[in-house]
Amino acid sequence: MLHEKIPGCDLKEPPTPGIPVAPGASTAPSASYIERNKRKRGSKSEEVINIVVESMRDMKGAYQEHTAILVDMVSCFKHEKEGAERRMKLMALLRDVPGLSGDDRMKAGLSILRDNSLIDMVFQLQPGELLPFLKKLL
């Protein structure tokens, strides 16, 4: 090869065909050029990494806030569902009480629903005790 015959040429790879190589010229970049570019790339990489880390911290805070709000909303929905189930259970119980008119059933239901302790009390009563309790309540 031609570059092997040139004194002082330390090329490891053959030159590109058609492009003359000057004696003593090297196609490899210098060590100082490599170091300069490494530092530039390194500092840019560190900046990018810092930006990404900061963004992740910001997102973490935002997600935590939204998660807490969602947990509160789910808790409210669960509480409302349990309340609706209790109201339905109470109305089903009142519907099965013999000797209670429709108007009395509605009045008793509205009176009982105003106070959670009354709902608990009604659910604890025996079937024979329910009608006298409701009559006193009305």
GUVEXTI-516752 format. One line per field, with one value per atom (N, C-alpha, C, CB): atom name; residue in three letters; x, y, z. Coordinates in steps of 0.02 Angstrom, whole numbers. Glycine has a CB too. Layout:
% GUVEXTI-516752
margu <- c(CA:...)
marmar <- c(ALA:...)
east <- c(X:...)
north <- c(Y:...)
up <- c(Z:...)
This chain:
% GUVEXTI-516752
margu <- c(N:CA:C:CB:N:CA:C:CB:N:CA:C:CB:N:CA:C:CB:N:CA:C:CB:N:CA:C:CB:N:CA:C:CB:N:CA:C:CB:N:CA:C:CB:N:CA:C:CB:N:CA:C:CB:N:CA:C:CB:N:CA:C:CB:N:CA:C:CB:N:CA:C:CB:N:CA:C:CB:N:CA:C:CB:N:CA:C:CB:N:CA:C:CB:N:CA:C:CB:N:CA:C:CB:N:CA:C:CB:N:CA:C:CB:N:CA:C:CB:N:CA:C:CB:N:CA:C:CB:N:CA:C:CB:N:CA:C:CB:N:CA:C:CB:N:CA:C:CB:N:CA:C:CB:N:CA:C:CB:N:CA:C:CB:N:CA:C:CB:N:CA:C:CB:N:CA:C:CB:N:CA:C:CB:N:CA:C:CB:N:CA:C:CB:N:CA:C:CB:N:CA:C:CB:N:CA:C:CB:N:CA:C:CB:N:CA:C:CB:N:CA:C:CB:N:CA:C:CB:N:CA:C:CB:N:CA:C:CB:N:CA:C:CB:N:CA:C:CB:N:CA:C:CB:N:CA:C:CB:N:CA:C:CB:N:CA:C:CB:N:CA:C:CB:N:CA:C:CB:N:CA:C:CB:N:CA:C:CB:N:CA:C:CB:N:CA:C:CB:N:CA:C:CB:N:CA:C:CB:N:CA:C:CB:N:CA:C:CB:N:CA:C:CB:N:CA:C:CB:N:CA:C:CB:N:CA:C:CB:N:CA:C:CB:N:CA:C:CB:N:CA:C:CB:N:CA:C:CB:N:CA:C:CB:N:CA:C:CB:N:CA:C:CB:N:CA:C:CB:N:CA:C:CB:N:CA:C:CB:N:CA:C:CB:N:CA:C:CB:N:CA:C:CB:N:CA:C:CB:N:CA:C:CB:N:CA:C:CB:N:CA:C:CB:N:CA:C:CB:N:CA:C:CB:N:CA:C:CB:N:CA:C:CB:N:CA:C:CB:N:CA:C:CB:N:CA:C:CB:N:CA:C:CB:N:CA:C:CB:N:CA:C:CB:N:CA:C:CB:N:CA:C:CB:N:CA:C:CB:N:CA:C:CB:N:CA:C:CB:N:CA:C:CB:N:CA:C:CB:N:CA:C:CB:N:CA:C:CB:N:CA:C:CB:N:CA:C:CB:N:CA:C:CB:N:CA:C:CB:N:CA:C:CB:N:CA:C:CB:N:CA:C:CB:N:CA:C:CB:N:CA:C:CB:N:CA:C:CB:N:CA:C:CB:N:CA:C:CB:N:CA:C:CB:N:CA:C:CB:N:CA:C:CB:N:CA:C:CB:N:CA:C:CB:N:CA:C:CB:N:CA:C:CB:N:CA:C:CB:N:CA:C:CB:N:CA:C:CB:N:CA:C:CB:N:CA:C:CB:N:CA:C:CB:N:CA:C:CB:N:CA:C:CB:N:CA:C:CB:N:CA:C:CB:N:CA:C:CB:N:CA:C:CB:N:CA:C:CB:N:CA:C:CB:N:CA:C:CB)
marmar <- c(MET:MET:MET:MET:LEU:LEU:LEU:LEU:HIS:HIS:HIS:HIS:GLU:GLU:GLU:GLU:LYS:LYS:LYS:LYS:ILE:ILE:ILE:ILE:PRO:PRO:PRO:PRO:GLY:GLY:GLY:GLY:CYS:CYS:CYS:CYS:ASP:ASP:ASP:ASP:LEU:LEU:LEU:LEU:LYS:LYS:LYS:LYS:GLU:GLU:GLU:GLU:PRO:PRO:PRO:PRO:PRO:PRO:PRO:PRO:THR:THR:THR:THR:PRO:PRO:PRO:PRO:GLY:GLY:GLY:GLY:ILE:ILE:ILE:ILE:PRO:PRO:PRO:PRO:VAL:VAL:VAL:VAL:ALA:ALA:ALA:ALA:PRO:PRO:PRO:PRO:GLY:GLY:GLY:GLY:ALA:ALA:ALA:ALA:SER:SER:SER:SER:THR:THR:THR:THR:ALA:ALA:ALA:ALA:PRO:PRO:PRO:PRO:SER:SER:SER:SER:ALA:ALA:ALA:ALA:SER:SER:SER:SER:TYR:TYR:TYR:TYR:ILE:ILE:ILE:ILE:GLU:GLU:GLU:GLU:ARG:ARG:ARG:ARG:ASN:ASN:ASN:ASN:LYS:LYS:LYS:LYS:ARG:ARG:ARG:ARG:LYS:LYS:LYS:LYS:ARG:ARG:ARG:ARG:GLY:GLY:GLY:GLY:SER:SER:SER:SER:LYS:LYS:LYS:LYS:SER:SER:SER:SER:GLU:GLU:GLU:GLU:GLU:GLU:GLU:GLU:VAL:VAL:VAL:VAL:ILE:ILE:ILE:ILE:ASN:ASN:ASN:ASN:ILE:ILE:ILE:ILE:VAL:VAL:VAL:VAL:VAL:VAL:VAL:VAL:GLU:GLU:GLU:GLU:SER:SER:SER:SER:MET:MET:MET:MET:ARG:ARG:ARG:ARG:ASP:ASP:ASP:ASP:MET:MET:MET:MET:LYS:LYS:LYS:LYS:GLY:GLY:GLY:GLY:ALA:ALA:ALA:ALA:TYR:TYR:TYR:TYR:GLN:GLN:GLN:GLN:GLU:GLU:GLU:GLU:HIS:HIS:HIS:HIS:THR:THR:THR:THR:ALA:ALA:ALA:ALA:ILE:ILE:ILE:ILE:LEU:LEU:LEU:LEU:VAL:VAL:VAL:VAL:ASP:ASP:ASP:ASP:MET:MET:MET:MET:VAL:VAL:VAL:VAL:SER:SER:SER:SER:CYS:CYS:CYS:CYS:PHE:PHE:PHE:PHE:LYS:LYS:LYS:LYS:HIS:HIS:HIS:HIS:GLU:GLU:GLU:GLU:LYS:LYS:LYS:LYS:GLU:GLU:GLU:GLU:GLY:GLY:GLY:GLY:ALA:ALA:ALA:ALA:GLU:GLU:GLU:GLU:ARG:ARG:ARG:ARG:ARG:ARG:ARG:ARG:MET:MET:MET:MET:LYS:LYS:LYS:LYS:LEU:LEU:LEU:LEU:MET:MET:MET:MET:ALA:ALA:ALA:ALA:LEU:LEU:LEU:LEU:LEU:LEU:LEU:LEU:ARG:ARG:ARG:ARG:ASP:ASP:ASP:ASP:VAL:VAL:VAL:VAL:PRO:PRO:PRO:PRO:GLY:GLY:GLY:GLY:LEU:LEU:LEU:LEU:SER:SER:SER:SER:GLY:GLY:GLY:GLY:ASP:ASP:ASP:ASP:ASP:ASP:ASP:ASP:ARG:ARG:ARG:ARG:MET:MET:MET:MET:LYS:LYS:LYS:LYS:ALA:ALA:ALA:ALA:GLY:GLY:GLY:GLY:LEU:LEU:LEU:LEU:SER:SER:SER:SER:ILE:ILE:ILE:ILE:LEU:LEU:LEU:LEU:ARG:ARG:ARG:ARG:ASP:ASP:ASP:ASP:ASN:ASN:ASN:ASN:SER:SER:SER:SER:LEU:LEU:LEU:LEU:ILE:ILE:ILE:ILE:ASP:ASP:ASP:ASP:MET:MET:MET:MET:VAL:VAL:VAL:VAL:PHE:PHE:PHE:PHE:GLN:GLN:GLN:GLN:LEU:LEU:LEU:LEU:GLN:GLN:GLN:GLN:PRO:PRO:PRO:PRO:GLY:GLY:GLY:GLY:GLU:GLU:GLU:GLU:LEU:LEU:LEU:LEU:LEU:LEU:LEU:LEU:PRO:PRO:PRO:PRO:PHE:PHE:PHE:PHE:LEU:LEU:LEU:LEU:LYS:LYS:LYS:LYS:LYS:LYS:LYS:LYS:LEU:LEU:LEU:LEU:LEU:LEU:LEU:LEU)
east <- c(42:0:44:-47:16:54:71:15:23:36:89:-28:99:151:220:140:225:289:309:287:262:278:310:214:370:404:366:477:359:326:250:345:223:151:133:126:89:71:-3:85:-29:-98:-107:-121:-159:-174:-218:-207:-261:-307:-284:-380:-299:-280:-321:-290:-292:-328:-384:-281:-431:-486:-459:-541:-478:-451:-471:-476:-425:-437:-422:-507:-410:-394:-321:-441:-281:-209:-199:-169:-149:-132:-66:-129:-65:-3:43:-17:109:157:151:229:150:147:76:191:29:-40:-73:-81:-116:-152:-227:-132:-264:-336:-371:-364:-336:-365:-365:-326:-418:-420:-368:-490:-345:-293:-323:-261:-279:-301:-333:-242:-307:-336:-405:-290:-414:-479:-530:-475:-510:-554:-573:-520:-523:-537:-584:-471:-572:-616:-688:-591:-697:-765:-796:-764:-755:-781:-809:-726:-771:-794:-858:-740:-862:-922:-982:-913:-972:-1026:-1045:-1008:-995:-1007:-1047:-942:-1028:-1064:-1135:-1028:-1146:-1214:-1254:-1212:-1222:-1257:-1277:-1213:-1232:-1248:-1306:-1186:-1306:-1361:-1427:-1348:-1426:-1487:-1510:-1475:-1463:-1481:-1511:-1418:-1481:-1508:-1578:-1462:-1590:-1657:-1707:-1655:-1687:-1732:-1748:-1701:-1697:-1707:-1754:-1639:-1743:-1787:-1858:-1760:-1866:-1934:-1968:-1930:-1930:-1959:-1981:-1908:-1941:-1961:-2026:-1905:-2030:-2091:-2151:-2083:-2142:-2198:-2218:-2179:-2169:-2184:-2229:-2119:-2213:-2254:-2324:-2222:-2328:-2394:-2435:-2387:-2403:-2439:-2462:-2395:-2420:-2440:-2501:-2382:-2502:-2559:-2622:-2546:-2617:-2676:-2698:-2661:-2650:-2667:-2705:-2603:-2683:-2718:-2789:-2679:-2798:-2865:-2909:-2862:-2880:-2918:-2937:-2877:-2892:-2907:-2966:-2845:-2965:-3021:-3086:-3006:-3083:-3144:-3172:-3131:-3127:-3149:-3178:-3090:-3148:-3174:-3245:-3127:-3255:-3322:-3372:-3320:-3352:-3398:-3415:-3367:-3364:-3376:-3424:-3309:-3413:-3457:-3528:-3431:-3536:-3602:-3636:-3598:-3597:-3624:-3649:-3571:-3609:-3629:-3692:-3573:-3696:-3757:-3818:-3746:-3809:-3865:-3888:-3846:-3840:-3858:-3897:-3795:-3876:-3912:-3983:-3874:-3990:-4057:-4102:-4052:-4074:-4114:-4134:-4074:-4087:-4101:-4156:-4037:-4154:-4205:-4273:-4186:-4275:-4340:-4368:-4332:-4325:-4348:-4375:-4290:-4343:-4366:-4434:-4314:-4442:-4506:-4561:-4498:-4544:-4594:-4623:-4563:-4583:-4605:-4642:-4545:-4648:-4683:-4758:-4663:-4793:-4866:-4902:-4893:-4955:-4994:-4968:-4997:-4921:-4893:-4916:-4815:-4951:-4975:-4917:-5031:-4930:-4879:-4856:-4905:-4904:-4885:-4844:-4949:-4866:-4828:-4758:-4866:-4754:-4689:-4642:-4698:-4667:-4626:-4606:-4663:-4653:-4638:-4586:-4702:-4595:-4547:-4478:-4572:-4478:-4414:-4377:-4426:-4413:-4381:-4357:-4429:-4396:-4375:-4313:-4432:-4312:-4256:-4193:-4273:-4200:-4142:-4106:-4162:-4139:-4107:-4055:-4160:-4059:-4015:-3986:-4053:-3920:-3887:-3895:-3813:-3899:-3907:-3975:-3897:-4026:-4093:-4092:-4145:-4054:-4049:-4019:-4006:-3965:-3934:-3982:-3870:-4021:-4068:-4122:-4101:-4149:-4201:-4174:-4226:-4112:-4085:-4074:-4018:-4069:-4059:-4124:-4019:-4180:-4245:-4267:-4298:-4302:-4334:-4396:-4352:-4419:-4477:-4539:-4494:-4551:-4609:-4602:-4620:-4541:-4530:-4531:-4463:-4527:-4520:-4583:-4504:-4642:-4704:-4718:-4764:-4713:-4723:-4672:-4719:-4610:-4558:-4576:-4489:-4598:-4616:-4677:-4629:-4725:-4785:-4767:-4837:-4719:-4697:-4658:-4653:-4622:-4582:-4626:-4535:-4683:-4729:-4768:-4777)
north <- c(-59:0:62:0:115:177:209:226:209:242:206:247:142:105:125:30:149:167:238:160:278:347:348:393:377:379:426:402:405:446:440:518:401:392:334:380:348:295:275:318:278:258:184:277:167:97:69:89:111:89:119:109:85:113:176:61:224:285:271:338:317:311:318:364:273:277:343:218:372:434:496:435:489:548:543:553:591:588:603:637:570:580:616:512:671:709:672:781:676:642:671:650:628:648:665:707:662:678:617:702:628:574:586:568:533:540:534:487:511:504:572:452:588:652:653:665:713:719:706:789:692:677:738:654:798:858:871:919:857:865:818:852:756:707:729:637:752:773:833:791:881:940:920:989:875:853:811:814:771:732:777:686:830:876:910:927:930:964:916:989:856:807:789:745:782:764:817:752:880:933:938:1000:930:931:873:930:815:756:767:693:795:808:857:835:909:957:923:1014:881:846:799:805:764:718:758:679:815:856:881:916:900:923:866:950:806:748:731:688:731:714:765:713:829:881:874:951:858:848:789:838:736:677:694:619:734:755:795:796:841:881:837:934:788:744:702:698:680:639:678:617:741:782:792:850:803:813:749:835:692:628:614:571:630:618:660:633:723:766:738:838:719:694:626:687:586:521:532:479:580:594:617:647:659:682:624:736:580:522:476:483:467:425:455:417:521:554:545:628:552:544:474:562:424:354:341:306:370:362:391:395:450:481:437:551:411:368:305:349:277:216:231:188:288:308:318:372:351:363:297:409:251:185:148:143:149:115:146:116:213:248:229:323:226:208:136:215:91:22:18:-22:58:59:85:102:139:167:116:232:81:31:-26:4:-46:-100:-78:-120:-16:10:11:81:36:40:-30:78:-78:-147:-175:-192:-159:-181:-150:-164:-86:-52:-77:24:-96:-123:-189:-132:-227:-292:-289:-337:-229:-223:-225:-157:-276:-279:-226:-350:-198:-149:-78:-168:-66:1:26:0:84:110:141:164:156:186:253:193:294:360:353:402:307:295:269:246:226:198:255:146:302:357:404:397:420:463:431:478:366:331:328:259:314:311:377:290:432:498:516:551:499:513:474:497:411:368:387:294:405:422:485:429:528:589:575:637:517:502:431:507:428:363:316:373:344:300:267:339:301:270:213:323:222:168:106:190:116:60:27:82:68:42:0:100:25:-11:-79:30:-81:-144:-194:-131:-171:-215:-242:-180:-211:-232:-299:-178:-336:-399:-381:-444:-426:-411:-390:-471:-419:-402:-333:-454:-309:-245:-187:-247:-201:-149:-106:-181:-137:-98:-51:-145:-75:-28:30:-66:14:67:120:36:97:143:185:104:155:192:249:145:235:286:341:255:321:369:417:332:391:433:477:390)
up <- c(0:0:0:60:-27:-35:32:-78:78:142:183:182:170:205:180:196:120:91:109:15:135:152:221:150:226:291:339:283:402:453:453:443:408:406:451:332:500:547:541:619:481:470:482:399:517:530:475:598:447:394:328:410:275:210:196:154:162:147:98:119:96:50:-21:64:-66:-134:-167:-176:-202:-239:-199:-261:-133:-92:-72:-29:-92:-75:-1:-119:28:98:101:137:138:145:192:172:179:224:294:197:343:413:436:424:391:410:440:349:488:521:514:597:500:493:560:445:612:678:713:721:751:787:842:815:859:910:979:908:1026:1095:1127:1137:1114:1144:1115:1132:1050:1019:1051:942:1063:1094:1165:1096:1204:1273:1274:1308:1229:1226:1213:1172:1166:1149:1204:1084:1238:1294:1348:1323:1364:1416:1395:1431:1333:1310:1313:1238:1288:1289:1361:1250:1403:1472:1508:1508:1499:1534:1509:1525:1444:1417:1444:1340:1448:1474:1546:1467:1585:1656:1662:1692:1620:1621:1605:1571:1553:1533:1589:1468:1619:1674:1731:1698:1748:1802:1786:1816:1724:1704:1710:1632:1687:1690:1763:1654:1805:1876:1908:1914:1894:1922:1897:1904:1833:1806:1839:1730:1851:1884:1955:1884:1989:2057:2055:2091:2007:2000:1985:1944:1940:1923:1983:1864:2022:2081:2128:2117:2140:2184:2156:2194:2091:2060:2065:1987:2051:2054:2126:2029:2175:2244:2263:2292:2241:2256:2224:2232:2160:2125:2153:2050:2174:2204:2269:2216:2309:2372:2359:2413:2308:2290:2268:2235:2226:2203:2260:2151:2308:2366:2406:2412:2414:2449:2411:2459:2345:2305:2310:2232:2306:2311:2379:2297:2431:2498:2504:2549:2474:2474:2438:2443:2379:2342:2381:2274:2415:2454:2512:2482:2545:2600:2575:2634:2518:2490:2471:2429:2443:2423:2485:2386:2539:2600:2629:2652:2626:2650:2609:2648:2543:2499:2514:2425:2526:2541:2607:2545:2657:2721:2713:2773:2672:2660:2625:2619:2576:2540:2586:2479:2629:2677:2726:2715:2748:2794:2760:2818:2699:2664:2651:2597:2636:2626:2692:2600:2747:2812:2829:2867:2816:2830:2785:2821:2724:2678:2703:2608:2740:2765:2831:2771:2861:2926:2913:2963:2941:2931:2973:2950:2947:2983:2977:3055:2932:2923:2855:2929:2854:2790:2750:2802:2688:2645:2670:2574:2693:2721:2784:2735:2828:2890:2875:2936:2825:2805:2783:2748:2742:2718:2775:2664:2820:2877:2922:2918:2936:2979:2946:2994:2881:2845:2847:2773:2834:2836:2906:2811:2957:3026:3045:3075:3026:3044:3006:3031:2943:2902:2924:2830:2962:2986:3040:3014:3071:3127:3118:3195:3109:3099:3158:3084:3218:3277:3276:3342:3249:3243:3193:3223:3139:3089:3122:3027:3160:3194:3243:3231:3278:3327:3292:3366:3236:3199:3176:3139:3153:3129:3185:3093:3248:3304:3334:3358:3316:3345:3316:3331:3358:3337:3296:3398:3252:3210:3250:3168:3308:3349:3382:3402:3391:3423:3374:3459:3311:3260:3253:3193:3250:3240:3299:3230:3363:3419:3419:3486:3401:3398:3345:3381:3287:3232:3251:3168:3285:3306:3354:3339:3401:3448:3411:3503:3360:3321:3282:3274:3259:3219:3265:3176)
